[in-house]
Amino acid sequence: MGAIVRKTASRSGWVLLIAALIGVVRGVLESSAGAYLSQGMLTLALRSVAGHTAHAMAWGLLIGLILGLFNLANFSLLRTRGGRVTAAVLFTAYWLFFAVIAFLHAALAYESHIPADYREQVTFDVTLNTLLLPMLSEAVNGWSSAFIRPLLGLALLGTAIAVGLPLLIGLLVRALRRKRAEAAPLQGKNALWPGLVGLGLWALTAALPGLLGQKPEPTAFPVVLISIDTLRADHLGCYGYERAFTPVLDRLAEEGVLFEQVASLSPWTLASHVTMLSAQNPLAHGVTSIRLRIPQRTFLLQELLSNAGYATGAAVSNFLLSPDYGFAQGFQSYVYLPEQRGEWAAAAAREFFDHNAKRPFFFFLHTYDPHYPYDAPLFYNDRFWKNRPEPLGFPDSFPEFARENLELTAEQLEYVLARYDAEVAYSDHVVGQTISELQRLGIYDQALIVVTSDHGEEFLDHGFLGHSVTLYDEVLHVPLIVKLPHGRLAGTRIEQQVRLSDLPAFIAAQAGLQFPDPHEGRDLSYLLGDENAAEPGPALAFTNLFGPPRFSRRAAGWKWISQAEFHYGQYERTADERLFDLDQDPREGNNLAGELHEQAAQMAQAAAREIEALKSISAIHGGASQRDIDPETLQRLRSLGYLQ
């Protein structure tokens, strides 16, 4: 029996040690790809190694335990076929039970925050990918802390009962029959060394970030970045929209700082959000196609804050923010809820707040709702369009909607805007839920809260619907509301133009940190309280979806847009070079390029120089990497209008 135990322990120990080494290698590779050490991010490098090692060893420990138990069974401790079948049935039944319990636990984590009429929206795909699998992974990853992950304690106990008990019974029966002691002292204890070394390595990697890493400053505060997808600035009450129903955001603007002229640098989600988190222009970070992902060497805001000791978490609701695109790097928790209502993401945010309220944290909350098909809950739709017939439908496919509705009647356009405004009002409600949780936990006053958007939406302003195609202000002018800790500068409005690329540097500076190079973003703190300060820099926007590259440059109250050619299904358009005086013509209706030819040429030349400089940055630091997209996601992206 001693030989059996030694051999079993040795095999399980080797599994554990191999898992540890796999985790270390993955962590080192991630740190190397992210250039963490070269940028002085020791804590982030250690956390990466520790996280990958802990995760790999958790699965290794589970696999080793299972292999060990069946190894014992294979040594004829269960001599009868019935005994082995019983052990296998009990083992399988327990783990099926554990899977059900894990799913229920994950679902109930959201259930308390989500209205009952939303619960039927939980599809199998969402259940599997955003609830069950992450919950199981988190549970297995928590072997080192049974108090934090009590399900793991139950898993150990249940496995012991389901498999270990039949083995023990078989051993005792065998002992009684043979009338001799089977509990001989272990010999050759060196057989245990793989497991002991693995456990020691696990403990070391888990302890290193805390022992050697940075700790947040005593004055550090919670940071919450909220991105409301497809939100035009001019559809909020605080930006002067009379039809708006946005009391939460309007009140937040009164309690914080509102930036009046904020330029997105891309008219679509993926490229714009990379800019929002990297402080880089799309031409520099290179993520300008649906098939490209963020390179690990592109440094993101969450990595900087994680290295400084902040807990980092995110909840996102768009296919284009999938972890497969690289957005999860630097986040310790990343909840992916594609196309679910904002209250799902807000519920995940509140769960994160509950667990991290007593330490500095950074949370990125992304809500999807103002995006097509503008399908807000009934209460909000009724507020803007009640007891009136619906003059048109909203098919699941945006290209179909755009193709059929480029010549809307006045009533139809009013209805589309009503549906959009209802989604904006609902998004305001979601932000209110998030703020209420911060207030309940007593951390709202000290928190830095930033609300913005990736891009806007066009409603035939210049003859098109949706976004991704044109570079007019209806798709590039986005809101930015910042509630500073302790209500500093409440009610301030900043007139100078800023860019989404400035946001990471500004948030980092507010946390007492400096965003690492290369980046074009500037800390906006110098604008606060200085009415005469210069704007941070020109806003050079770019898109190459559905046609050749198109550029725009927005600076000092003027807007230049390059010649354009694009094709969206059967919809094709070409446009000459354009120049607009935004002070006199904020709706960009009067093209002055022909009249002010010299000024247009100067802006075009300035844009060309900036384009070359940004491309050189991308060339030095390498372009974005390719990613594979499964057929189902490709089809959904087509229906949303991101692919032809």
BELLIN-V748390 format. One record per residue. RES is the residue in one letter. SS is DSSP state (H for helix, E for strand, - for the rest). PHI is phi in degrees with one decimal (* if undefined). Layout:
BEGIN
RES,SS,PHI  RES,SS,PHI
END
This chain:
BEGIN
M,-,*  G,H,-59.5  A,H,-63.0  I,H,-62.4  V,H,-62.6  R,H,-63.3  K,H,-66.7  T,H,-63.6  A,H,-62.3  S,H,-65.0  R,H,-62.8  S,H,-64.3  G,H,-64.0  W,H,-63.5  V,H,-58.8  L,H,-63.6  L,H,-66.1  I,H,-62.1  A,H,-61.6  A,H,-60.6  L,H,-64.9  I,H,-59.8  G,H,-62.7  V,H,-62.4  V,H,-61.4  R,H,-61.6  G,H,-64.9  V,H,-65.5  L,H,-62.9  E,H,-63.8  S,H,-63.3  S,H,-66.5  A,H,-63.5  G,-,-84.7  A,-,54.6  Y,-,-64.2  L,-,-68.0  S,-,-65.8  Q,-,-98.1  G,-,77.5  M,-,-95.6  L,H,-63.9  T,H,-60.0  L,H,-65.2  A,H,-63.6  L,H,-65.0  R,H,-66.0  S,H,-63.8  V,H,-63.4  A,H,-63.7  G,H,-64.6  H,H,-65.0  T,H,-66.8  A,H,-60.7  H,H,-66.7  A,H,-65.3  M,H,-72.4  A,H,-61.8  W,H,-67.5  G,H,-62.9  L,H,-65.3  L,H,-64.8  I,H,-64.0  G,H,-62.0  L,H,-63.2  I,H,-63.7  L,H,-61.9  G,H,-63.8  L,H,-65.6  F,H,-73.2  N,H,-64.2  L,H,-62.2  A,H,-62.8  N,H,-69.4  F,H,-88.6  S,H,67.3  L,H,-69.0  L,-,-104.9  R,-,-79.8  T,-,-98.6  R,H,-62.9  G,H,-61.9  G,H,-63.9  R,H,-67.3  V,H,-61.4  T,H,-59.8  A,H,-61.4  A,H,-64.7  V,H,-64.6  L,H,-62.7  F,H,-62.1  T,H,-63.1  A,H,-62.2  Y,H,-63.7  W,H,-71.0  L,H,-64.8  F,H,-61.7  F,H,-61.9  A,H,-62.6  V,H,-64.3  I,H,-62.4  A,H,-61.7  F,H,-63.2  L,H,-61.8  H,H,-61.1  A,H,-65.1  A,H,-64.7  L,H,-67.4  A,H,-62.3  Y,H,-97.6  E,H,-58.8  S,-,-69.5  H,-,-105.2  I,-,-109.2  P,-,-56.7  A,H,-60.5  D,H,-75.6  Y,H,-95.6  R,H,-67.8  E,H,-73.7  Q,H,-81.1  V,-,-73.0  T,-,-84.2  F,H,-61.2  D,H,-62.5  V,H,-65.9  T,H,-58.9  L,H,-68.3  N,H,-87.2  T,H,-114.9  L,H,-121.9  L,H,-67.6  L,H,-62.8  P,H,-61.4  M,H,-66.5  L,H,-61.9  S,H,-63.4  E,H,-64.0  A,H,-63.7  V,H,-64.2  N,-,-72.0  G,-,-102.0  W,-,-55.5  S,-,-75.2  S,-,-146.3  A,-,-65.2  F,-,-73.0  I,-,-78.7  R,-,-120.0  P,H,-59.9  L,H,-60.8  L,H,-68.7  G,H,-61.7  L,H,-65.6  A,H,-62.8  L,H,-61.5  L,H,-63.5  G,H,-64.6  T,H,-63.4  A,H,-61.3  I,H,-70.6  A,H,-70.4  V,H,-118.5  G,H,-63.6  L,H,-64.3  P,H,-59.2  L,H,-63.3  L,H,-64.5  I,H,-61.8  G,H,-59.7  L,H,-64.8  L,H,-65.9  V,H,-61.7  R,H,-63.7  A,H,-65.6  L,H,-66.1  R,H,-67.8  R,H,-87.0  K,-,51.2  R,-,-147.0  A,-,-74.9  E,-,-103.6  A,-,-94.8  A,-,-64.4  P,-,-60.8  L,-,-67.8  Q,-,-123.0  G,-,67.0  K,H,-63.9  N,H,-62.2  A,H,-65.4  L,H,-87.8  W,H,-62.8  P,H,-60.4  G,H,-65.5  L,H,-65.6  V,H,-63.5  G,H,-61.6  L,H,-62.8  G,H,-64.1  L,H,-65.3  W,H,-60.1  A,H,-61.4  L,H,-65.2  T,H,-66.3  A,H,-70.2  A,H,-86.7  L,H,-57.8  P,H,-58.4  G,H,-72.3  L,H,-78.0  L,H,-110.4  G,-,-80.2  Q,-,-74.1  K,-,-118.8  P,-,-60.0  E,-,-61.3  P,-,-57.4  T,-,-91.7  A,-,-62.2  F,-,-133.4  P,-,-64.6  V,E,-125.0  V,E,-125.0  L,E,-108.0  I,E,-113.9  S,E,-112.2  I,E,-99.3  D,-,-58.8  T,-,64.0  L,-,-102.2  R,-,-73.1  A,H,-64.2  D,H,-80.3  H,H,-116.1  L,-,-114.9  G,H,-59.8  C,H,-69.0  Y,H,-102.6  G,-,97.5  Y,-,-83.2  E,-,-71.3  R,-,-82.6  A,-,-65.6  F,-,-125.3  T,-,-131.7  P,H,-63.0  V,H,-67.6  L,H,-67.4  D,H,-64.2  R,H,-68.6  L,H,-62.4  A,H,-64.3  E,H,-67.2  E,H,-91.0  G,-,-139.2  V,E,-115.8  L,E,-109.7  F,E,-95.3  E,E,-78.7  Q,E,-121.5  V,E,-118.4  A,E,-107.4  S,-,-75.9  L,-,-105.0  S,-,-156.1  P,-,-90.6  W,-,-144.2  T,H,-64.0  L,H,-61.2  A,H,-61.3  S,H,-67.9  H,H,-71.5  V,H,-62.0  T,H,-61.1  M,H,-61.5  L,H,-105.3  S,H,-107.4  A,-,66.7  Q,-,-116.1  N,-,-63.4  P,H,-53.1  L,H,-67.9  A,H,-88.6  H,H,-77.6  G,-,82.5  V,-,-86.5  T,-,-119.9  S,-,-140.3  I,-,-63.8  R,-,-100.2  L,E,-111.1  R,E,-126.0  I,-,-68.5  P,-,-66.7  Q,-,-62.5  R,-,-75.3  T,-,-74.7  F,-,-81.9  L,-,-115.0  L,H,-54.4  Q,H,-63.8  E,H,-69.3  L,H,-61.6  L,H,-70.6  S,H,-63.2  N,H,-63.5  A,-,-81.8  G,-,100.5  Y,-,-75.2  A,E,-72.2  T,E,-126.2  G,E,-149.1  A,E,-152.2  A,E,-138.5  V,E,-129.7  S,-,-132.6  N,-,-127.5  F,H,-53.1  L,H,-78.0  L,H,-109.4  S,-,-58.2  P,H,-55.1  D,H,-62.9  Y,H,-85.8  G,-,97.0  F,-,-69.2  A,-,-76.4  Q,-,-63.5  G,-,92.0  F,-,-93.2  Q,-,-79.3  S,E,-138.2  Y,E,-137.8  V,E,-101.9  Y,E,-110.9  L,-,-129.1  P,-,-60.3  E,-,64.6  Q,-,-86.5  R,-,-58.6  G,H,-58.8  E,H,-66.5  W,H,-67.3  A,H,-64.9  A,H,-64.4  A,H,-64.4  A,H,-64.0  A,H,-63.1  R,H,-67.2  E,H,-61.5  F,H,-64.9  F,H,-59.1  D,H,-58.0  H,H,-84.6  N,H,-127.2  A,-,-62.8  K,-,-95.2  R,-,-141.5  P,-,-63.1  F,E,-143.5  F,E,-123.8  F,E,-127.0  F,E,-107.8  L,E,-111.3  H,E,-119.7  T,E,-116.1  Y,-,-105.8  D,-,-58.9  P,-,-64.7  H,-,-67.3  Y,-,-50.8  P,-,-99.8  Y,-,53.4  D,-,-116.7  A,-,-76.1  P,-,-54.3  L,H,-53.9  F,H,-54.8  Y,H,-76.4  N,H,-62.3  D,H,-64.0  R,H,-63.4  F,H,-104.9  W,-,-153.8  K,-,-113.3  N,-,57.0  R,-,-132.0  P,-,-65.5  E,-,-87.1  P,-,-79.7  L,-,-160.7  G,-,-104.5  F,-,-124.7  P,-,-64.6  D,-,-64.5  S,-,-91.0  F,H,-65.1  P,H,-54.9  E,H,-64.3  F,H,-62.4  A,H,-64.2  R,H,-64.8  E,H,-90.9  N,-,-130.4  L,-,-78.9  E,-,-131.8  L,-,-76.9  T,-,-73.5  A,H,-59.9  E,H,-67.7  Q,H,-64.3  L,H,-64.6  E,H,-60.9  Y,H,-67.5  V,H,-60.5  L,H,-64.8  A,H,-64.3  R,H,-63.9  Y,H,-65.9  D,H,-63.0  A,H,-64.2  E,H,-65.6  V,H,-64.5  A,H,-63.6  Y,H,-64.8  S,H,-61.9  D,H,-59.4  H,H,-61.8  V,H,-64.4  V,H,-61.2  G,H,-61.6  Q,H,-60.1  T,H,-66.1  I,H,-65.0  S,H,-59.7  E,H,-67.3  L,H,-62.4  Q,H,-67.8  R,H,-61.6  L,-,-82.6  G,-,76.2  I,-,-121.0  Y,-,-65.7  D,-,-60.9  Q,-,-85.6  A,-,-79.7  L,E,-96.6  I,E,-118.2  V,E,-123.6  V,E,-120.5  T,E,-152.5  S,-,-146.3  D,-,-84.0  H,-,-170.6  G,-,-103.6  E,-,-151.2  E,E,-100.4  F,E,-122.1  L,-,62.6  D,-,-56.3  H,-,-130.3  G,-,89.7  F,-,-138.8  L,E,-117.4  G,E,92.3  H,-,-154.5  S,-,87.0  V,-,-104.8  T,-,-97.2  L,-,-125.8  Y,-,-77.6  D,H,-67.7  E,H,-63.0  V,H,-109.7  L,H,-113.5  H,E,-89.3  V,-,-118.4  P,-,-79.0  L,E,-150.1  I,E,-120.6  V,E,-124.6  K,E,-96.3  L,-,-77.8  P,H,-56.4  H,H,61.6  G,H,67.3  R,-,-61.0  L,-,56.8  A,-,-58.2  G,-,85.6  T,E,-75.2  R,E,-122.5  I,E,-102.1  E,E,-86.2  Q,E,-63.8  Q,E,-70.6  V,E,-128.1  R,E,-124.0  L,H,-61.3  S,H,-67.6  D,H,-78.6  L,H,-63.0  P,H,-60.6  A,H,-64.5  F,H,-67.1  I,H,-62.9  A,H,-60.3  A,H,-64.4  Q,H,-63.3  A,-,-89.4  G,-,80.0  L,-,-121.9  Q,-,-119.6  F,-,-72.0  P,-,-73.8  D,-,-73.6  P,-,-89.1  H,-,-160.2  E,-,-98.5  G,-,-65.2  R,-,-117.5  D,-,-65.9  L,H,-83.8  S,H,-60.1  Y,H,-66.5  L,H,-77.6  L,-,-70.9  G,-,83.9  D,-,-125.4  E,-,-67.8  N,-,-99.8  A,-,-67.1  A,-,-77.3  E,-,-68.6  P,-,-59.3  G,-,163.7  P,-,-67.3  A,E,-102.8  L,E,-98.1  A,E,-104.6  F,E,-152.3  T,E,-150.2  N,-,-131.6  L,-,-75.2  F,-,63.0  G,E,157.2  P,-,-62.7  P,-,-58.1  R,E,-124.5  F,E,-131.2  S,E,-140.0  R,E,-134.8  R,E,-119.5  A,E,-159.1  A,-,51.2  G,-,83.2  W,E,-120.5  K,E,-133.1  W,E,-113.7  I,E,-129.1  S,-,-70.8  Q,-,-55.9  A,E,-135.7  E,E,-145.1  F,E,-149.5  H,E,-138.6  Y,E,-125.1  G,-,65.9  Q,-,-87.6  Y,E,-91.5  E,E,-127.0  R,E,-153.6  T,E,-123.2  A,E,-143.9  D,-,-76.6  E,-,-57.9  R,E,-128.9  L,E,-141.0  F,E,-129.0  D,E,-91.0  L,-,-68.6  D,-,-66.9  Q,-,-94.6  D,-,-138.8  P,-,-64.0  R,-,-88.4  E,-,54.5  G,-,-103.5  N,-,-119.4  N,-,-76.8  L,-,-102.0  A,-,-61.0  G,-,-71.2  E,-,-74.3  L,-,-112.1  H,H,-61.7  E,H,-65.6  Q,H,-66.8  A,H,-62.2  A,H,-65.0  Q,H,-63.3  M,H,-67.8  A,H,-65.4  Q,H,-66.4  A,H,-63.1  A,H,-63.5  A,H,-62.6  R,H,-64.0  E,H,-67.0  I,H,-61.4  E,H,-64.6  A,H,-63.8  L,H,-68.3  K,H,-65.4  S,H,-67.3  I,H,-62.5  S,H,-63.0  A,H,-66.8  I,H,-67.8  H,H,-95.7  G,-,86.3  G,-,-82.2  A,-,-68.7  S,E,-99.0  Q,E,-74.6  R,-,-135.9  D,-,-87.9  I,-,-122.4  D,-,-69.6  P,H,-57.6  E,H,-64.3  T,H,-66.6  L,H,-58.9  Q,H,-64.2  R,H,-67.1  L,H,-65.1  R,H,-65.0  S,H,-66.8  L,-,-86.0  G,-,94.6  Y,-,-94.4  L,-,-136.9  Q,-,-77.1
END
